[in-house]
Amino acid sequence: MDNGEKYQDKLLNDKAILFGETDPDFAKFFADFAFDDVVNQNDLDDKTRMMAILATLIGCQGRKAFESILPDSLKMNVTPIEIKEIIYQAVAYLGIGRVADFLGIANDCFKSLNINLPLEVQSTTTRQTRLEKGIQAQVDIFGENMKDFWKSGDSETRHINRWLAENCFGDYYTRKGLDLKQREMITFCFILAQGGCENQLTAHIQGNLNVGNDKEFLLKVLTQCLPYIGYPRSLNALACIKKVCDK
């Protein structure tokens, strides 16, 4: 049994190997690449790898691949709450129009595995505290210069900066279920997988560095994402990592 087969043998769900029956030749060399070459390129742990892949598949709208690999993320000790938190946070970066299907896929998967829904509530803020807590999350990630950012901008657009603080960070980043380092890691995956958001990607690469996810870690995560987003977006993300980390 080769390394790729050994890793596949760890998976709970044989459907994680897409198109194995209809396109066996393709399925074999893709699986050898994704589950041997890529997996064994670095020492990223299985749980973090799966979290990154799930976030990446949401970012690139990989519904079929997400559905196929979701049961295996549970096998790799990603909890139902962590999966839900990944999906919820994706709404801030992709919008509900691109995320609703993934929430439905997760709900169907959980029901099939007799995981009771709804899961335990993870919110820690209220309508009254979300702005204050969101500002603090921005400061924790990006520095003191973010303390008054929510007030910036002209009168016609200032509400967006306020929403960034109270919704994106206040509603999502303050939740339990994932820590700040994990939340910045999955945000990195959401953005790199979309493509065309390099300004935001560089900002969140710096945010990752600020919370302790160093260059080596980000490169390990990017390596695991490559089979799911292809080379152009991976190379763009690599350029952003070098731009931020090597300055």
VENHUFEN-V991464 format. One record per pair of residues at least 12 apart in sequence whose C-alpha atoms are under 6 Angstrom apart, sorted by the first residue. I is the first residue (numbers start at 1). J is the second residue. Records with the same first field share a line. If there is no record, write none. Layout:
# VENHUFEN-V991464
I: J + J
This chain:
# VENHUFEN-V991464
3: 36
4: 32 + 35 + 36
11: 72
12: 72
15: 68
16: 68 + 69
47: 76 + 77 + 78
50: 73
53: 225
55: 186 + 189 + 190
56: 189 + 190 + 193
59: 190 + 193 + 194
60: 193 + 194
82: 177
89: 172
92: 168
122: 175 + 176
123: 175
124: 175
130: 166 + 170
131: 166 + 170
133: 170
134: 165 + 166 + 169 + 170
135: 165
141: 207
142: 207
150: 162
181: 211
184: 208
192: 237
195: 233
202: 240
